[in-house]
């Protein structure tokens, strides 16, 4: 299996500090060519960029994640636009909308606060889509319980394309994303037999729809359930895809198409 690219991995997170170099060495041995590292908040961008500068196989993205909306400031958007002028970023991400309500003791079912959070998410998401369009960068989109709104906004900003990370929507929504020029992220969630609806999408959608990802340290595949996820497991995720994709094509042809899909999102891979 050759020319693998992990299109979404948070290798900059501190959970990898102890063994990051060993992980990268193992990735090279498995022919993992590149790993795209998305940012989630402005405070983490400097260390993420520094890490990618140290290892040429790591490709940096920067974004303001919807789940960290309380940390974001207006000046973060200015800083993000400044980063786009350096030619180091390969994408804007991880950005998007997350409307899955996770209740906490402090939340106290505050509907007004949730409404404010959603509006703030929409603001940062829309602004980052505009920046991506201005600088001709792809986007890495997090969409959870929010595909309707994400699609509606993308239809207003048709100059932006990229990846719908950890795709979990319906077949019909997937077709809409594909019509807008997006790819869908295939990761660990698809490795679980109980994810029958997700797994059925693999054969219902064209091969050109997909790119591979781990989302490490989260979303571990079945073979590592309950463990920290790692980009080392990308080859296992690729094997899951091959097992689900019913085609007359050979495994080599399928993997080459997945690589081509990834290259279409990240033209830097052609260099």
C-alpha positions as CSV (number, residue, x, y, z in Angstrom):
1,X,0.0,0.0,0.0
2,X,1.6,3.2,-1.1
3,X,1.2,7.0,-1.1
4,X,-1.1,7.3,1.9
5,X,-2.0,10.7,3.2
6,X,-3.8,11.4,6.5
7,X,-5.9,14.4,5.7
8,X,-6.9,15.1,9.3
9,X,-4.7,14.4,12.4
10,X,-4.1,16.5,15.5
11,X,-0.5,15.4,15.9
12,X,0.4,18.7,17.6
13,X,-1.7,17.8,20.7
14,X,0.3,17.3,23.9
15,X,-0.9,13.6,24.1
16,X,1.7,12.9,21.4
17,X,4.6,14.7,23.1
18,X,6.2,11.6,24.5
19,X,6.4,9.5,21.4
20,X,5.7,11.8,18.4
21,X,9.1,11.1,16.8
22,X,8.6,7.4,17.0
23,X,5.2,7.7,15.5
24,X,6.5,9.7,12.6
25,X,9.2,7.1,12.0
26,X,6.6,4.3,12.0
27,X,4.4,6.3,9.6
28,X,7.3,6.7,7.1
29,X,7.9,2.9,7.3
30,X,4.2,2.4,6.3
31,X,4.5,4.7,3.3
32,X,2.4,7.5,4.8
33,X,3.6,10.3,2.7
34,X,2.0,13.3,4.4
35,X,-0.1,14.2,7.4
36,X,-2.3,17.3,7.4
37,X,-2.4,19.0,10.9
38,X,-5.5,21.2,11.4
39,X,-5.5,23.9,14.0
40,X,-8.4,24.4,16.5
41,X,-7.6,27.7,18.2
42,X,-5.3,30.6,17.7
43,X,-3.3,29.8,20.8
44,X,-2.2,26.5,19.3
45,X,-1.2,27.8,15.9
46,X,2.5,28.8,16.7
47,X,3.4,25.4,18.0
48,X,1.6,23.7,15.2
49,X,3.4,25.7,12.6
50,X,6.7,25.1,14.3
51,X,6.1,21.3,14.4
52,X,5.4,21.3,10.7
53,X,8.5,23.3,9.9
54,X,10.5,20.6,11.7
55,X,9.1,17.7,9.6
56,X,8.5,18.1,5.9
57,X,5.9,15.3,5.9
58,X,3.6,17.4,8.1
59,X,1.3,19.9,6.4
60,X,-0.1,22.8,8.4
61,X,-3.7,24.1,8.5
62,X,-5.1,26.8,10.8
63,X,-8.6,27.3,11.9
64,X,-11.0,28.2,14.7
65,X,-12.9,25.1,15.7
66,X,-16.6,25.5,16.6
67,X,-16.2,23.5,19.9
68,X,-13.7,26.1,21.1
69,X,-15.9,29.1,20.2
70,X,-15.6,30.6,23.7
71,X,-11.8,30.9,23.2
72,X,-12.0,32.8,19.9
73,X,-11.5,36.5,19.6
74,X,-12.1,38.9,16.7
75,X,-8.4,39.5,16.3
76,X,-7.9,35.7,15.6
77,X,-9.5,36.2,12.2
78,X,-7.0,39.0,11.5
79,X,-4.2,36.7,12.5
80,X,-5.5,33.9,10.4
81,X,-5.6,36.1,7.4
82,X,-2.0,37.1,8.0
83,X,-1.0,33.5,8.1
84,X,-2.6,33.0,4.7
85,X,-0.1,35.4,3.2
86,X,2.9,33.3,4.3
87,X,2.3,30.5,1.8
88,X,2.8,27.9,4.6
89,X,-0.8,26.9,5.1
90,X,-2.3,24.1,3.0
91,X,-5.9,24.7,4.3
92,X,-8.2,26.6,6.6
93,X,-9.3,24.2,9.3
94,X,-10.7,22.8,11.4
95,X,-13.7,25.0,11.0
96,X,-17.5,24.5,10.9
97,X,-20.6,24.1,13.0
98,X,-21.3,21.7,16.0
99,X,-24.8,21.8,17.2
100,X,-24.7,18.6,19.2
101,X,-25.6,19.8,22.7
102,X,-23.3,18.3,25.3
103,X,-25.0,19.1,28.7
104,X,-22.8,19.9,31.7
105,X,-23.7,20.9,35.3
106,X,-22.8,24.5,34.5
107,X,-25.0,24.6,31.4
108,X,-28.3,24.2,33.3
109,X,-30.1,23.8,30.1
110,X,-29.6,27.5,29.2
111,X,-31.4,27.9,25.8
112,X,-30.3,31.5,25.5
113,X,-26.7,30.6,25.9
114,X,-26.9,27.8,23.4
115,X,-28.5,30.2,20.9
116,X,-25.6,32.7,21.4
117,X,-23.1,29.9,21.0
118,X,-24.7,28.9,17.7
119,X,-24.7,32.4,16.4
120,X,-21.0,32.8,17.3
121,X,-20.2,29.6,15.6
122,X,-22.0,30.8,12.5
123,X,-20.0,34.1,12.6
124,X,-16.6,32.5,12.8
125,X,-17.4,29.8,10.3
126,X,-18.7,32.3,7.7
127,X,-15.7,34.6,8.2
128,X,-13.3,31.7,7.8
129,X,-15.0,30.6,4.6
130,X,-14.5,34.1,3.2
131,X,-10.8,34.0,4.1
132,X,-10.4,30.7,2.5
133,X,-12.1,31.9,-0.7
134,X,-10.0,35.1,-0.7
135,X,-6.7,33.1,-0.5
136,X,-7.8,30.1,-2.6
137,X,-7.3,27.6,0.2
138,X,-9.3,24.5,0.8
139,X,-11.3,24.1,4.1
140,X,-11.5,21.2,6.6
141,X,-15.1,21.3,7.8
142,X,-16.4,19.9,11.1
143,X,-20.2,19.4,10.8
144,X,-22.1,17.7,13.6
145,X,-25.9,17.9,13.8
146,X,-25.5,20.9,11.4
147,X,-25.3,19.6,7.9
148,X,-28.4,21.5,6.7
149,X,-26.9,24.9,7.8
150,X,-23.4,24.0,6.6
151,X,-24.7,23.1,3.2
152,X,-26.8,26.3,3.0
153,X,-23.8,28.5,3.8
154,X,-21.5,26.6,1.3
155,X,-24.1,27.2,-1.4
156,X,-23.7,30.9,-0.8
157,X,-19.9,30.7,-1.0
158,X,-19.3,28.5,-4.0
159,X,-15.7,29.5,-4.4
160,X,-14.7,27.3,-1.5
161,X,-14.0,23.6,-1.6
162,X,-12.3,21.0,0.7
163,X,-13.1,18.1,2.9
164,X,-16.1,17.4,5.1
165,X,-14.2,15.8,8.0
166,X,-15.5,12.6,9.6
167,X,-18.6,12.6,7.4
168,X,-21.7,11.5,9.3
169,X,-24.6,12.8,7.3
170,X,-27.1,11.2,5.0
171,X,-26.6,9.9,1.5
172,X,-28.6,12.9,0.1
173,X,-26.5,15.4,2.0
174,X,-23.3,13.6,0.7
175,X,-24.5,14.1,-2.9
176,X,-25.0,17.8,-2.2
177,X,-21.5,18.1,-0.8
178,X,-20.1,16.3,-3.8
179,X,-22.0,18.6,-6.2
180,X,-20.3,21.5,-4.4
181,X,-16.9,20.0,-5.1
182,X,-16.2,18.6,-1.6
183,X,-14.6,15.3,-0.6
184,X,-15.8,13.2,2.4
185,X,-13.5,12.1,5.2
186,X,-13.4,8.3,5.8
187,X,-12.0,7.4,9.2
188,X,-12.2,5.2,12.2
189,X,-16.0,5.5,12.7
190,X,-16.5,3.4,9.5
191,X,-14.6,0.5,10.9
192,X,-17.4,-0.5,13.4
193,X,-19.9,-3.0,12.1
194,X,-22.7,-1.2,14.0
195,X,-22.1,1.9,11.8
196,X,-24.1,0.2,9.0
197,X,-25.6,3.5,7.7
198,X,-22.1,5.1,7.3
199,X,-20.6,1.9,5.8
200,X,-23.4,1.7,3.2
201,X,-22.3,5.1,1.9
202,X,-19.0,3.7,0.7
203,X,-20.6,1.6,-2.0
204,X,-23.4,4.1,-2.8
205,X,-21.1,7.0,-3.5
206,X,-18.5,7.2,-6.2
207,X,-14.9,6.4,-5.4
208,X,-14.0,10.0,-6.2
209,X,-16.0,11.1,-3.1
210,X,-13.5,9.9,-0.5
211,X,-10.3,10.8,1.3
212,X,-8.7,9.0,4.2
213,X,-8.1,10.4,7.7
214,X,-7.5,9.3,11.3
215,X,-8.6,12.4,13.4
216,X,-6.0,11.2,15.9
217,X,-5.9,11.2,18.9
218,X,-9.7,10.7,18.6
219,X,-12.0,8.3,16.6
220,X,-9.8,5.2,17.0
221,X,-10.7,2.4,14.5
222,X,-12.2,-0.8,15.9
223,X,-8.8,-2.6,16.1
224,X,-7.7,0.1,18.7
225,X,-11.0,0.8,20.3
226,X,-10.6,2.5,23.7
227,X,-7.0,3.5,22.9
228,X,-5.4,6.7,21.7
229,X,-5.8,7.0,18.0
230,X,-2.6,7.5,15.9
231,X,-1.7,8.4,12.3
232,X,0.1,5.0,12.3
233,X,-3.4,3.4,12.0
234,X,-4.1,5.0,8.6
235,X,-3.1,1.9,6.8
236,X,-5.7,-0.1,8.9
237,X,-8.4,2.5,8.0
238,X,-7.4,2.1,4.3
239,X,-7.9,-1.7,4.6
240,X,-11.3,-1.1,6.0
241,X,-12.2,1.1,3.0
242,X,-11.0,-1.6,0.7
243,X,-13.1,-4.2,2.5
244,X,-16.2,-2.1,2.1
245,X,-15.7,-0.9,-1.5
246,X,-17.3,-3.4,-3.9
247,X,-15.6,-2.8,-7.2
248,X,-14.0,-4.5,-10.1
249,X,-10.9,-2.3,-9.5
250,X,-7.8,-3.7,-7.9
251,X,-6.7,-2.6,-4.5
252,X,-3.8,-0.7,-6.1
253,X,-6.2,1.2,-8.4
254,X,-8.5,2.1,-5.6
255,X,-5.6,3.4,-3.5
256,X,-4.3,5.4,-6.4
257,X,-7.7,7.0,-6.9
258,X,-7.9,7.9,-3.2
259,X,-4.5,9.5,-3.5
260,X,-5.7,11.4,-6.5
261,X,-8.7,12.6,-4.6
262,X,-6.5,13.9,-1.9
263,X,-4.2,15.6,-4.3
264,X,-7.2,17.4,-5.8
265,X,-7.9,18.9,-2.4
266,X,-4.2,19.7,-1.6
267,X,-2.4,20.6,-4.8
268,X,0.8,21.0,-2.8
269,X,1.1,17.2,-2.9
270,X,2.0,17.4,-6.6
271,X,5.2,19.3,-5.8
